[in-house]
Amino acid sequence: MNWWLTLAGAFVGVVVGLTGMGGGALMTPVLVLFFNMPPLAAVSNDLVVSALTKPVGGAVHLRRGTVNMGLVKWLSIGAVPSAFGGVLIARALGSGARVENFVKYALGVALLVAVVSLLVKAYLRLRERARRRGDGASYDLSVHDLAIRPVATLLIGIVGGVVVGLTSVGSGSLIIIALIAIYPRLSTSSLVGTDLVCSVPLVASAALGHIIFGDFHASVALPLVLGMLPGTYFGARMSATLPSGAIRRALTFVLLASSMKLLGVGTDETVIVLVAVIIVGIPTWMALRVHHGFRARPAAAPRTAPVPAGVPAGTAAQNTDED
């Protein structure tokens, strides 16, 4: 057994547990860039691993009641067959360098979408904190009050399924962004819960396609699972004490660099873009915080400070959140 793969799975699992972001955006580029694995093999094995781990998170959201099963139904109707179809598209390209290059560039584009998704979700978290701090009222629709748009939701599922089948990325990024555009008043927790439950049959369909037609190897998937399951558990346990917001920002930066590498951007150009992102991104985020009534930089406070009696849960965290 390759214990380096187990270590990589544990690392990705810890990050997923800490931040809640999808493992596909991390695992596949790690396999391609650090283990020199062919893109199709990386996608195939990552999807099988995800199919085994995603039901755990989906079950949590079902228990919490943050899942709109109507949305799940229409997303799944489109996504499940199209995810399998994404595998067939890759299969139709033949074998060898042609299909590997196609999957590599598709993965690079998908990672760019994942970067945008992380930025959008960070802004939504900031906006929700500002609303709750303002008057305590919720401006978001509950998961049960949503008027579903079947055709638009079905199309989101179809496009998202194809992307996941081709790249293993998209179930937690592309679909989330599309749902935000169609259902802008649905709360973030409902968006995440609905997307995660939908991703269970979606990823299972794509994984089945890759087992049949892709480049799946049990000798790769097994050590990844052995590392990822405990890693996710410990990451979730540590999420209360570690700065998950700072970790998400660092990962956004890493995913952007990875996507540019997969898209064939030169090293000098990549460095210029990353430096420009830092120069522009930091003051922009500070301006957004100020616009929503927060300090430009979060105020540091002891994590062990008790919450006074009568103060609603979460109020103390609003002034110390590091996002």
Secondary structure as UniProt FT lines:
FT   HELIX           3..19
FT   HELIX           24..34
FT   HELIX           39..64
FT   HELIX           69..92
FT   HELIX           97..135
FT   TURN            143..144
FT   HELIX           150..167
FT   TURN            171..173
FT   HELIX           174..182
FT   TURN            184..185
FT   HELIX           188..213
FT   HELIX           218..238
FT   TURN            239..241
FT   HELIX           244..262
FT   TURN            263..264
FT   HELIX           267..291
FT   TURN            292..293
FT   TURN            303..304
FT   TURN            309..310
FT   TURN            313..314
FT   HELIX           315..318
FT   TURN            319..320
//
